[in-house]
Amino acid sequence: QVQLVESGGGLVQAGGSLRLSCAASGGTFSHYRMGWFRQPPGKERVFVAAIDRFTDRTYYTDSVKGRFTISRDNAKNTVYLQMNSLKPEDTAVYYCAADRRFTLVDITTETEYAYWGQGTQVTISA
C-alpha cells in the first residue's frame, strides 16, 4: 500500500508560480498512475491533472491547460505539479492520488484512485 505526502503549497499573488510535490512510499512508484485533484472552498473536489504509468501520458482539465504541468520522477518516487500564471480561482486544497489497478475507465475520476494524500493548501491572492 502506498502512502502519499504532498508539499509545496502556500500563499502567492495572482500571476505567480508554485510547484507542488507528492512523495510516495510503500510501493513500486513506477507502477502507479498519479493524479492531482483540488477542492476549492465550499465546493467538491475536482480533477486537475494526471500522468499515466509506463507511458507518462498526461491529462489536464481545460482550465489549467497551458498553465500547469504534471511530471514524475520515478527515481525519487515523486510526482510534481508545476503551476504557473496562477489565478485566484486556483485557490484550493490540492490532493495527490495514486492507483495501480489494470482496469481503467476514466483517469480523471476520483474512483480510479485508491490512495490519497492529506492535501496541501494553495491560496492565490488577487
N, CA, C and O atoms as CSV, one atom per row, in Angstrom:
chain,resi,resn,atom,element,x,y,z
A,1,GLN,N,N,0.846,-1.174,0.000
A,1,GLN,CA,C,0.000,0.000,0.000
A,1,GLN,C,C,0.887,1.232,0.000
A,1,GLN,O,O,1.841,1.312,0.774
A,2,VAL,N,N,0.584,2.179,-0.853
A,2,VAL,CA,C,1.413,3.361,-0.989
A,2,VAL,C,C,0.895,4.474,-0.088
A,2,VAL,O,O,-0.313,4.637,0.081
A,3,GLN,N,N,1.814,5.235,0.484
A,3,GLN,CA,C,1.492,6.437,1.257
A,3,GLN,C,C,1.945,7.657,0.473
A,3,GLN,O,O,3.004,7.649,-0.155
A,4,LEU,N,N,1.126,8.714,0.516
A,4,LEU,CA,C,1.383,9.914,-0.270
A,4,LEU,C,C,1.448,11.129,0.645
A,4,LEU,O,O,0.600,11.300,1.520
A,5,VAL,N,N,2.450,11.965,0.442
A,5,VAL,CA,C,2.599,13.187,1.226
A,5,VAL,C,C,2.843,14.354,0.273
A,5,VAL,O,O,3.838,14.383,-0.451
A,6,GLU,N,N,1.925,15.309,0.284
A,6,GLU,CA,C,2.056,16.494,-0.559
A,6,GLU,C,C,2.835,17.592,0.165
A,6,GLU,O,O,2.853,17.660,1.394
A,7,SER,N,N,3.466,18.437,-0.619
A,7,SER,CA,C,4.150,19.609,-0.082
A,7,SER,C,C,4.223,20.660,-1.171
A,7,SER,O,O,3.963,20.381,-2.342
A,8,GLY,N,N,4.584,21.886,-0.766
A,8,GLY,CA,C,4.793,22.947,-1.740
A,8,GLY,C,C,3.678,23.965,-1.829
A,8,GLY,O,O,3.790,24.942,-2.570
A,9,GLY,N,N,2.607,23.753,-1.087
A,9,GLY,CA,C,1.521,24.725,-1.110
A,9,GLY,C,C,1.927,26.011,-0.409
A,9,GLY,O,O,2.975,26.084,0.232
A,10,GLY,N,N,1.078,27.026,-0.543
A,10,GLY,CA,C,1.366,28.288,0.114
A,10,GLY,C,C,0.486,29.399,-0.420
A,10,GLY,O,O,-0.504,29.164,-1.113
A,11,LEU,N,N,0.881,30.627,-0.073
A,11,LEU,CA,C,0.156,31.821,-0.497
A,11,LEU,C,C,1.005,32.584,-1.492
A,11,LEU,O,O,2.138,32.960,-1.192
A,12,VAL,N,N,0.460,32.813,-2.677
A,12,VAL,CA,C,1.161,33.596,-3.690
A,12,VAL,C,C,0.192,34.569,-4.347
A,12,VAL,O,O,-1.024,34.386,-4.291
A,13,GLN,N,N,0.738,35.592,-4.962
A,13,GLN,CA,C,-0.091,36.550,-5.682
A,13,GLN,C,C,-0.485,36.004,-7.048
A,13,GLN,O,O,0.182,35.136,-7.610
A,14,ALA,N,N,-1.567,36.526,-7.554
A,14,ALA,CA,C,-2.002,36.155,-8.898
A,14,ALA,C,C,-0.873,36.426,-9.892
A,14,ALA,O,O,-0.184,37.443,-9.822
A,15,GLY,N,N,-0.709,35.482,-10.819
A,15,GLY,CA,C,0.365,35.572,-11.789
A,15,GLY,C,C,1.631,34.857,-11.374
A,15,GLY,O,O,2.544,34.676,-12.179
A,16,GLY,N,N,1.688,34.452,-10.125
A,16,GLY,CA,C,2.859,33.767,-9.613
A,16,GLY,C,C,2.853,32.289,-9.918
A,16,GLY,O,O,1.992,31.785,-10.639
A,17,SER,N,N,3.834,31.601,-9.353
A,17,SER,CA,C,4.012,30.166,-9.605
A,17,SER,C,C,4.229,29.419,-8.295
A,17,SER,O,O,4.708,29.973,-7.306
A,18,LEU,N,N,3.866,28.159,-8.324
A,18,LEU,CA,C,4.154,27.228,-7.241
A,18,LEU,C,C,4.436,25.867,-7.858
A,18,LEU,O,O,3.927,25.538,-8.929
A,19,ARG,N,N,5.244,25.094,-7.176
A,19,ARG,CA,C,5.435,23.699,-7.578
A,19,ARG,C,C,5.051,22.806,-6.412
A,19,ARG,O,O,5.658,22.856,-5.342
A,20,LEU,N,N,4.042,21.994,-6.637
A,20,LEU,CA,C,3.632,21.017,-5.641
A,20,LEU,C,C,4.398,19.713,-5.872
A,20,LEU,O,O,4.689,19.326,-7.004
A,21,SER,N,N,4.708,19.063,-4.774
A,21,SER,CA,C,5.351,17.755,-4.832
A,21,SER,C,C,4.506,16.747,-4.070
A,21,SER,O,O,3.819,17.091,-3.108
A,22,CYS,N,N,4.567,15.522,-4.505
A,22,CYS,CA,C,3.893,14.434,-3.812
A,22,CYS,C,C,4.869,13.271,-3.738
A,22,CYS,O,O,5.195,12.646,-4.747
A,23,ALA,N,N,5.322,12.997,-2.537
A,23,ALA,CA,C,6.272,11.920,-2.321
A,23,ALA,C,C,5.537,10.649,-1.946
A,23,ALA,O,O,4.683,10.650,-1.060
A,24,ALA,N,N,5.874,9.569,-2.624
A,24,ALA,CA,C,5.220,8.289,-2.390
A,24,ALA,C,C,6.170,7.328,-1.698
A,24,ALA,O,O,7.379,7.348,-1.930
A,25,SER,N,N,5.607,6.495,-0.852
A,25,SER,CA,C,6.399,5.458,-0.200
A,25,SER,C,C,5.525,4.223,-0.015
A,25,SER,O,O,4.298,4.308,0.044
A,26,GLY,N,N,6.192,3.074,0.076
A,26,GLY,CA,C,5.480,1.837,0.355
A,26,GLY,C,C,5.032,1.060,-0.848
A,26,GLY,O,O,4.322,0.065,-0.706
A,27,GLY,N,N,5.425,1.482,-2.032
A,27,GLY,CA,C,5.038,0.756,-3.226
A,27,GLY,C,C,6.044,0.982,-4.332
A,27,GLY,O,O,6.970,1.779,-4.182
A,28,THR,N,N,5.867,0.286,-5.446
A,28,THR,CA,C,6.720,0.498,-6.616
A,28,THR,C,C,6.140,1.661,-7.397
A,28,THR,O,O,5.172,1.504,-8.141
A,29,PHE,N,N,6.735,2.820,-7.224
A,29,PHE,CA,C,6.133,4.057,-7.704
A,29,PHE,C,C,5.841,4.021,-9.196
A,29,PHE,O,O,4.807,4.522,-9.639
A,30,SER,N,N,6.729,3.444,-9.960
A,30,SER,CA,C,6.553,3.454,-11.415
A,30,SER,C,C,5.326,2.674,-11.865
A,30,SER,O,O,4.885,2.822,-13.005
A,31,HIS,N,N,4.776,1.854,-10.993
A,31,HIS,CA,C,3.597,1.060,-11.344
A,31,HIS,C,C,2.291,1.812,-11.120
A,31,HIS,O,O,1.216,1.295,-11.423
A,32,TYR,N,N,2.380,3.030,-10.591
A,32,TYR,CA,C,1.178,3.769,-10.231
A,32,TYR,C,C,0.898,4.887,-11.226
A,32,TYR,O,O,1.804,5.613,-11.634
A,33,ARG,N,N,-0.351,5.013,-11.604
A,33,ARG,CA,C,-0.783,6.241,-12.259
A,33,ARG,C,C,-1.013,7.255,-11.153
A,33,ARG,O,O,-1.471,6.910,-10.063
A,34,MET,N,N,-0.694,8.497,-11.441
A,34,MET,CA,C,-0.746,9.544,-10.434
A,34,MET,C,C,-1.645,10.687,-10.886
A,34,MET,O,O,-1.664,11.058,-12.060
A,35,GLY,N,N,-2.378,11.231,-9.942
A,35,GLY,CA,C,-3.266,12.334,-10.278
A,35,GLY,C,C,-3.207,13.434,-9.239
A,35,GLY,O,O,-2.838,13.210,-8.086
A,36,TRP,N,N,-3.580,14.625,-9.670
A,36,TRP,CA,C,-3.785,15.766,-8.785
A,36,TRP,C,C,-5.247,16.189,-8.903
A,36,TRP,O,O,-5.793,16.338,-9.995
A,37,PHE,N,N,-5.848,16.373,-7.746
A,37,PHE,CA,C,-7.206,16.886,-7.661
A,37,PHE,C,C,-7.180,18.110,-6.756
A,37,PHE,O,O,-6.219,18.312,-6.014
A,38,ARG,N,N,-8.229,18.928,-6.813
A,38,ARG,CA,C,-8.298,20.081,-5.925
A,38,ARG,C,C,-9.724,20.305,-5.440
A,38,ARG,O,O,-10.695,19.977,-6.121
A,39,GLN,N,N,-9.818,20.871,-4.250
A,39,GLN,CA,C,-11.111,21.165,-3.664
A,39,GLN,C,C,-11.145,22.635,-3.267
A,39,GLN,O,O,-10.578,23.011,-2.242
A,40,PRO,N,N,-11.801,23.465,-4.062
A,40,PRO,CA,C,-11.941,24.886,-3.710
A,40,PRO,C,C,-12.824,25.044,-2.481
A,40,PRO,O,O,-13.586,24.135,-2.152
A,41,PRO,N,N,-12.738,26.166,-1.804
A,41,PRO,CA,C,-13.560,26.383,-0.605
A,41,PRO,C,C,-15.046,26.232,-0.909
A,41,PRO,O,O,-15.564,26.867,-1.828
A,42,GLY,N,N,-15.727,25.395,-0.141
A,42,GLY,CA,C,-17.156,25.210,-0.287
A,42,GLY,C,C,-17.595,24.438,-1.502
A,42,GLY,O,O,-18.786,24.393,-1.809
A,43,LYS,N,N,-16.655,23.827,-2.203
A,43,LYS,CA,C,-17.004,23.092,-3.431
A,43,LYS,C,C,-16.496,21.663,-3.356
A,43,LYS,O,O,-15.768,21.288,-2.437
A,44,GLU,N,N,-16.898,20.871,-4.349
A,44,GLU,CA,C,-16.467,19.486,-4.392
A,44,GLU,C,C,-15.055,19.378,-4.969
A,44,GLU,O,O,-14.565,20.271,-5.661
A,45,ARG,N,N,-14.440,18.273,-4.661
A,45,ARG,CA,C,-13.114,18.003,-5.199
A,45,ARG,C,C,-13.223,17.674,-6.699
A,45,ARG,O,O,-14.126,16.955,-7.125
A,46,VAL,N,N,-12.292,18.210,-7.476
A,46,VAL,CA,C,-12.326,18.021,-8.927
A,46,VAL,C,C,-10.955,17.661,-9.461
A,46,VAL,O,O,-9.933,17.908,-8.822
A,47,PHE,N,N,-10.956,17.081,-10.630
A,47,PHE,CA,C,-9.722,16.663,-11.289
A,47,PHE,C,C,-8.933,17.862,-11.785
A,47,PHE,O,O,-9.505,18.844,-12.259
A,48,VAL,N,N,-7.598,17.772,-11.670
A,48,VAL,CA,C,-6.713,18.806,-12.190
A,48,VAL,C,C,-5.808,18.246,-13.278
A,48,VAL,O,O,-5.782,18.757,-14.398
A,49,ALA,N,N,-5.067,17.194,-12.943
A,49,ALA,CA,C,-4.107,16.638,-13.894
A,49,ALA,C,C,-3.778,15.209,-13.502
A,49,ALA,O,O,-3.965,14.805,-12.354
A,50,ALA,N,N,-3.288,14.453,-14.467
A,50,ALA,CA,C,-2.879,13.081,-14.206
A,50,ALA,C,C,-1.757,12.698,-15.146
A,50,ALA,O,O,-1.609,13.257,-16.233
A,51,ILE,N,N,-0.972,11.732,-14.703
A,51,ILE,CA,C,0.101,11.179,-15.527
A,51,ILE,C,C,0.048,9.669,-15.403
A,51,ILE,O,O,0.064,9.123,-14.300
A,52,ASP,N,N,-0.015,9.014,-16.522
A,52,ASP,CA,C,-0.193,7.575,-16.506
A,52,ASP,C,C,1.137,6.870,-16.274
A,52,ASP,O,O,2.201,7.454,-16.480
A,53,ARG,N,N,1.073,5.647,-15.856
A,53,ARG,CA,C,2.276,4.843,-15.641
A,53,ARG,C,C,2.749,4.317,-16.971
A,53,ARG,O,O,1.966,4.190,-17.911
A,54,PHE,N,N,4.009,4.016,-17.054
A,54,PHE,CA,C,4.683,3.401,-18.207
A,54,PHE,C,C,4.738,4.323,-19.427
A,54,PHE,O,O,5.799,4.470,-20.033
A,55,THR,N,N,3.629,4.940,-19.795
A,55,THR,CA,C,3.618,5.817,-20.975
A,55,THR,C,C,3.940,7.261,-20.633
A,55,THR,O,O,4.404,8.017,-21.487
A,56,ASP,N,N,3.694,7.650,-19.374
A,56,ASP,CA,C,3.817,9.045,-18.945
A,56,ASP,C,C,2.891,9.981,-19.721
A,56,ASP,O,O,3.159,11.179,-19.809
A,57,ARG,N,N,1.836,9.462,-20.270
A,57,ARG,CA,C,0.855,10.314,-20.938
A,57,ARG,C,C,0.198,11.198,-19.892
A,57,ARG,O,O,-0.116,10.750,-18.789
A,58,THR,N,N,-0.006,12.454,-20.249
A,58,THR,CA,C,-0.569,13.413,-19.301
A,58,THR,C,C,-1.968,13.854,-19.706
A,58,THR,O,O,-2.339,13.824,-20.880
A,59,TYR,N,N,-2.723,14.260,-18.712
A,59,TYR,CA,C,-4.101,14.683,-18.887
A,59,TYR,C,C,-4.318,15.927,-18.027
A,59,TYR,O,O,-3.773,16.028,-16.928
A,60,TYR,N,N,-5.112,16.873,-18.529
A,60,TYR,CA,C,-5.371,18.102,-17.796
A,60,TYR,C,C,-6.825,18.510,-17.936
A,60,TYR,O,O,-7.454,18.281,-18.969
A,61,THR,N,N,-7.347,19.118,-16.884
A,61,THR,CA,C,-8.641,19.761,-17.032
A,61,THR,C,C,-8.444,21.034,-17.854
A,61,THR,O,O,-7.366,21.628,-17.838
A,62,ASP,N,N,-9.472,21.441,-18.559
A,62,ASP,CA,C,-9.326,22.546,-19.510
A,62,ASP,C,C,-8.827,23.827,-18.856
A,62,ASP,O,O,-8.059,24.573,-19.463
A,63,SER,N,N,-9.256,24.088,-17.630
A,63,SER,CA,C,-8.942,25.374,-17.002
A,63,SER,C,C,-7.473,25.545,-16.642
A,63,SER,O,O,-7.044,26.657,-16.334
A,64,VAL,N,N,-6.700,24.474,-16.674
A,64,VAL,CA,C,-5.273,24.583,-16.316
A,64,VAL,C,C,-4.353,24.293,-17.493
A,64,VAL,O,O,-3.135,24.425,-17.365
A,65,LYS,N,N,-4.900,23.905,-18.620
A,65,LYS,CA,C,-4.063,23.607,-19.789
A,65,LYS,C,C,-3.252,24.831,-20.184
A,65,LYS,O,O,-3.777,25.940,-20.282
A,66,GLY,N,N,-1.959,24.605,-20.408
A,66,GLY,CA,C,-1.068,25.700,-20.760
A,66,GLY,C,C,-0.487,26.432,-19.568
A,66,GLY,O,O,0.436,27.231,-19.724
A,67,ARG,N,N,-1.010,26.176,-18.380
A,67,ARG,CA,C,-0.504,26.836,-17.159
A,67,ARG,C,C,0.125,25.838,-16.202
A,67,ARG,O,O,1.123,26.154,-15.554
A,68,PHE,N,N,-0.436,24.645,-16.101
A,68,PHE,CA,C,0.047,23.618,-15.174
A,68,PHE,C,C,0.737,22.504,-15.948
A,68,PHE,O,O,0.369,22.194,-17.081
A,69,THR,N,N,1.744,21.909,-15.317
A,69,THR,CA,C,2.440,20.771,-15.899
A,69,THR,C,C,2.628,19.707,-14.834
A,69,THR,O,O,3.188,19.964,-13.769
A,70,ILE,N,N,2.153,18.512,-15.137
A,70,ILE,CA,C,2.382,17.377,-14.244
A,70,ILE,C,C,3.569,16.580,-14.768
A,70,ILE,O,O,3.732,16.404,-15.975
A,71,SER,N,N,4.382,16.108,-13.855
A,71,SER,CA,C,5.543,15.289,-14.234
A,71,SER,C,C,5.834,14.334,-13.099
A,71,SER,O,O,5.323,14.491,-11.989
A,72,ARG,N,N,6.655,13.347,-13.385
A,72,ARG,CA,C,7.017,12.378,-12.359
A,72,ARG,C,C,8.492,12.053,-12.465
A,72,ARG,O,O,9.086,12.096,-13.542
A,73,ASP,N,N,9.065,11.727,-11.325
A,73,ASP,CA,C,10.451,11.273,-11.248
A,73,ASP,C,C,10.415,9.936,-10.524
A,73,ASP,O,O,10.347,9.878,-9.296
A,74,ASN,N,N,10.461,8.881,-11.293
A,74,ASN,CA,C,10.343,7.551,-10.682
A,74,ASN,C,C,11.523,7.221,-9.782
A,74,ASN,O,O,11.381,6.438,-8.844
A,75,ALA,N,N,12.670,7.797,-10.048
A,75,ALA,CA,C,13.848,7.553,-9.199
A,75,ALA,C,C,13.669,8.182,-7.818
A,75,ALA,O,O,14.232,7.707,-6.832
A,76,LYS,N,N,12.883,9.250,-7.758
A,76,LYS,CA,C,12.642,9.943,-6.489
A,76,LYS,C,C,11.270,9.619,-5.898
A,76,LYS,O,O,10.903,10.146,-4.848
A,77,ASN,N,N,10.522,8.757,-6.569
A,77,ASN,CA,C,9.183,8.384,-6.095
A,77,ASN,C,C,8.309,9.608,-5.867
A,77,ASN,O,O,7.592,9.699,-4.871
A,78,THR,N,N,8.378,10.531,-6.789
A,78,THR,CA,C,7.706,11.811,-6.607
A,78,THR,C,C,6.995,12.249,-7.889
A,78,THR,O,O,7.501,12.081,-8.999
A,79,VAL,N,N,5.823,12.807,-7.697
A,79,VAL,CA,C,5.100,13.447,-8.791
A,79,VAL,C,C,4.999,14.939,-8.469
A,79,VAL,O,O,4.845,15.338,-7.315
A,80,TYR,N,N,5.089,15.743,-9.518
A,80,TYR,CA,C,5.093,17.188,-9.348
A,80,TYR,C,C,3.911,17.818,-10.104
A,80,TYR,O,O,3.395,17.270,-11.078
A,81,LEU,N,N,3.520,18.977,-9.615
A,81,LEU,CA,C,2.569,19.801,-10.349
A,81,LEU,C,C,3.130,21.220,-10.380
A,81,LEU,O,O,3.070,21.950,-9.390
A,82,GLN,N,N,3.674,21.593,-11.529
A,82,GLN,CA,C,4.180,22.938,-11.705
A,82,GLN,C,C,3.010,23.825,-12.114
A,82,GLN,O,O,2.342,23.571,-13.117
A,83,MET,N,N,2.774,24.861,-11.328
A,83,MET,CA,C,1.626,25.732,-11.567
A,83,MET,C,C,2.120,27.150,-11.843
A,83,MET,O,O,2.728,27.784,-10.981
A,84,ASN,N,N,1.856,27.632,-13.037
A,84,ASN,CA,C,2.266,28.970,-13.454
A,84,ASN,C,C,1.035,29.826,-13.738
A,84,ASN,O,O,-0.077,29.318,-13.885
A,85,SER,N,N,1.259,31.121,-13.810
A,85,SER,CA,C,0.172,32.072,-14.114
A,85,SER,C,C,-1.046,31.804,-13.231
A,85,SER,O,O,-2.175,31.708,-13.711
A,86,LEU,N,N,-0.793,31.690,-11.965
A,86,LEU,CA,C,-1.855,31.324,-11.038
A,86,LEU,C,C,-2.915,32.409,-10.931
A,86,LEU,O,O,-2.634,33.603,-11.028
A,87,LYS,N,N,-4.138,31.950,-10.728
A,87,LYS,CA,C,-5.300,32.830,-10.639
A,87,LYS,C,C,-5.990,32.623,-9.294
A,87,LYS,O,O,-5.847,31.562,-8.686
A,88,PRO,N,N,-6.728,33.608,-8.829
A,88,PRO,CA,C,-7.454,33.413,-7.552
A,88,PRO,C,C,-8.354,32.171,-7.577
A,88,PRO,O,O,-8.539,31.525,-6.546
A,89,GLU,N,N,-8.905,31.839,-8.725
A,89,GLU,CA,C,-9.776,30.662,-8.813
A,89,GLU,C,C,-9.024,29.344,-8.708
A,89,GLU,O,O,-9.644,28.281,-8.664
A,90,ASP,N,N,-7.701,29.400,-8.668
A,90,ASP,CA,C,-6.911,28.191,-8.419
A,90,ASP,C,C,-6.802,27.890,-6.927
A,90,ASP,O,O,-6.267,26.851,-6.539
A,91,THR,N,N,-7.304,28.788,-6.096
A,91,THR,CA,C,-7.265,28.577,-4.653
A,91,THR,C,C,-8.041,27.315,-4.285
A,91,THR,O,O,-9.208,27.160,-4.643
A,92,ALA,N,N,-7.375,26.424,-3.569
A,92,ALA,CA,C,-7.980,25.143,-3.224
A,92,ALA,C,C,-7.013,24.348,-2.361
A,92,ALA,O,O,-5.839,24.692,-2.221
A,93,VAL,N,N,-7.541,23.274,-1.787
A,93,VAL,CA,C,-6.664,22.249,-1.229
A,93,VAL,C,C,-6.363,21.276,-2.359
A,93,VAL,O,O,-7.276,20.763,-3.006
A,94,TYR,N,N,-5.090,21.026,-2.592
A,94,TYR,CA,C,-4.658,20.146,-3.673
A,94,TYR,C,C,-4.279,18.781,-3.105
A,94,TYR,O,O,-3.512,18.668,-2.149
A,95,TYR,N,N,-4.841,17.764,-3.724
A,95,TYR,CA,C,-4.622,16.392,-3.284
A,95,TYR,C,C,-3.894,15.587,-4.357
A,95,TYR,O,O,-4.165,15.714,-5.551
A,96,CYS,N,N,-2.986,14.776,-3.904
A,96,CYS,CA,C,-2.311,13.815,-4.762
A,96,CYS,C,C,-3.020,12.472,-4.619
A,96,CYS,O,O,-3.480,12.120,-3.533
A,97,ALA,N,N,-3.106,11.725,-5.716
A,97,ALA,CA,C,-3.763,10.427,-5.693
A,97,ALA,C,C,-2.989,9.425,-6.537
A,97,ALA,O,O,-2.263,9.792,-7.462
A,98,ALA,N,N,-3.163,8.149,-6.196
A,98,ALA,CA,C,-2.418,7.106,-6.903
A,98,ALA,C,C,-3.257,5.844,-7.041
A,98,ALA,O,O,-4.145,5.571,-6.234
A,99,ASP,N,N,-2.951,5.084,-8.087
A,99,ASP,CA,C,-3.609,3.790,-8.264
A,99,ASP,C,C,-2.790,2.943,-9.218
A,99,ASP,O,O,-2.067,3.468,-10.066
A,100,ARG,N,N,-2.905,1.620,-9.078
A,100,ARG,CA,C,-2.151,0.754,-9.974
A,100,ARG,C,C,-3.004,-0.379,-10.549
A,100,ARG,O,O,-2.475,-1.329,-11.128
A,101,ARG,N,N,-4.313,-0.273,-10.389
A,101,ARG,CA,C,-5.168,-1.310,-10.950
A,101,ARG,C,C,-5.063,-1.324,-12.477
A,101,ARG,O,O,-4.881,-0.282,-13.107
A,102,PHE,N,N,-5.182,-2.518,-13.059
A,102,PHE,CA,C,-5.074,-2.626,-14.502
A,102,PHE,C,C,-6.286,-2.061,-15.219
A,102,PHE,O,O,-6.182,-1.534,-16.327
A,103,THR,N,N,-7.439,-2.179,-14.571
A,103,THR,CA,C,-8.642,-1.666,-15.209
A,103,THR,C,C,-8.694,-0.158,-15.039
A,103,THR,O,O,-8.444,0.358,-13.949
A,104,LEU,N,N,-9.014,0.542,-16.101
A,104,LEU,CA,C,-9.107,1.989,-16.074
A,104,LEU,C,C,-10.202,2.424,-17.028
A,104,LEU,O,O,-10.196,2.076,-18.209
A,105,VAL,N,N,-11.142,3.192,-16.496
A,105,VAL,CA,C,-12.218,3.698,-17.343
A,105,VAL,C,C,-11.976,5.161,-17.694
A,105,VAL,O,O,-12.030,5.559,-18.858
A,106,ASP,N,N,-11.705,5.959,-16.646
A,106,ASP,CA,C,-11.531,7.394,-16.864
A,106,ASP,C,C,-10.532,7.915,-15.850
A,106,ASP,O,O,-10.845,8.014,-14.663
A,107,ILE,N,N,-9.345,8.246,-16.300
A,107,ILE,CA,C,-8.261,8.644,-15.403
A,107,ILE,C,C,-8.574,9.949,-14.677
A,107,ILE,O,O,-7.879,10.296,-13.722
A,108,THR,N,N,-9.593,10.672,-15.102
A,108,THR,CA,C,-9.924,11.953,-14.490
A,108,THR,C,C,-10.920,11.835,-13.334
A,108,THR,O,O,-11.277,12.843,-12.724
A,109,THR,N,N,-11.367,10.631,-13.029
A,109,THR,CA,C,-12.377,10.484,-11.978
A,109,THR,C,C,-11.765,9.969,-10.681
A,109,THR,O,O,-10.823,9.177,-10.695
A,110,GLU,N,N,-12.309,10.424,-9.576
A,110,GLU,CA,C,-11.779,10.065,-8.257
A,110,GLU,C,C,-11.800,8.573,-8.001
A,110,GLU,O,O,-10.909,8.040,-7.341
A,111,THR,N,N,-12.799,7.905,-8.512
A,111,THR,CA,C,-12.944,6.478,-8.229
A,111,THR,C,C,-11.838,5.629,-8.848
A,111,THR,O,O,-11.711,4.449,-8.520
A,112,GLU,N,N,-11.043,6.209,-9.734
A,112,GLU,CA,C,-9.918,5.479,-10.338
A,112,GLU,C,C,-8.686,5.478,-9.436
A,112,GLU,O,O,-7.660,4.896,-9.788
A,113,TYR,N,N,-8.781,6.122,-8.287
A,113,TYR,CA,C,-7.626,6.248,-7.399
A,113,TYR,C,C,-7.948,5.698,-6.015
A,113,TYR,O,O,-8.902,6.129,-5.367
A,114,ALA,N,N,-7.152,4.755,-5.580
A,114,ALA,CA,C,-7.386,4.122,-4.289
A,114,ALA,C,C,-6.642,4.806,-3.148
A,114,ALA,O,O,-7.027,4.681,-1.986
A,115,TYR,N,N,-5.583,5.523,-3.480
A,115,TYR,CA,C,-4.717,6.095,-2.445
A,115,TYR,C,C,-4.672,7.613,-2.589
A,115,TYR,O,O,-4.574,8.154,-3.690
A,116,TRP,N,N,-4.746,8.284,-1.433
A,116,TRP,CA,C,-4.822,9.748,-1.411
A,116,TRP,C,C,-3.912,10.324,-0.341
A,116,TRP,O,O,-3.712,9.728,0.718
A,117,GLY,N,N,-3.367,11.492,-0.640
A,117,GLY,CA,C,-2.629,12.230,0.360
A,117,GLY,C,C,-3.568,13.075,1.196
A,117,GLY,O,O,-4.782,13.073,0.990
A,118,GLN,N,N,-2.986,13.805,2.150
A,118,GLN,CA,C,-3.774,14.624,3.067
A,118,GLN,C,C,-4.106,15.989,2.489
A,118,GLN,O,O,-4.997,16.672,2.994
A,119,GLY,N,N,-3.415,16.391,1.457
A,119,GLY,CA,C,-3.704,17.667,0.819
A,119,GLY,C,C,-2.769,18.771,1.255
A,119,GLY,O,O,-2.208,18.736,2.350
A,120,THR,N,N,-2.608,19.754,0.384
A,120,THR,CA,C,-1.820,20.934,0.693
A,120,THR,C,C,-2.594,22.162,0.213
A,120,THR,O,O,-3.165,22.162,-0.877
A,121,GLN,N,N,-2.603,23.197,1.035
A,121,GLN,CA,C,-3.395,24.384,0.735
A,121,GLN,C,C,-2.641,25.295,-0.232
A,121,GLN,O,O,-1.461,25.593,-0.043
A,122,VAL,N,N,-3.342,25.719,-1.254
A,122,VAL,CA,C,-2.830,26.711,-2.199
A,122,VAL,C,C,-3.790,27.887,-2.194
A,122,VAL,O,O,-4.982,27.734,-2.461
A,123,THR,N,N,-3.258,29.064,-1.886
A,123,THR,CA,C,-4.082,30.272,-1.840
A,123,THR,C,C,-3.481,31.323,-2.758
A,123,THR,O,O,-2.305,31.669,-2.646
A,124,ILE,N,N,-4.301,31.820,-3.661
A,124,ILE,CA,C,-3.847,32.820,-4.626
A,124,ILE,C,C,-4.578,34.134,-4.332
A,124,ILE,O,O,-5.806,34.208,-4.379
A,125,SER,N,N,-3.799,35.148,-4.033
A,125,SER,CA,C,-4.397,36.451,-3.746
A,125,SER,C,C,-4.495,37.291,-5.015
A,125,SER,O,O,-3.645,37.204,-5.901
A,126,ALA,N,N,-5.537,38.098,-5.083
A,126,ALA,CA,C,-5.763,38.923,-6.279
A,126,ALA,C,C,-4.782,40.088,-6.350
A,126,ALA,O,O,-4.832,40.881,-7.290
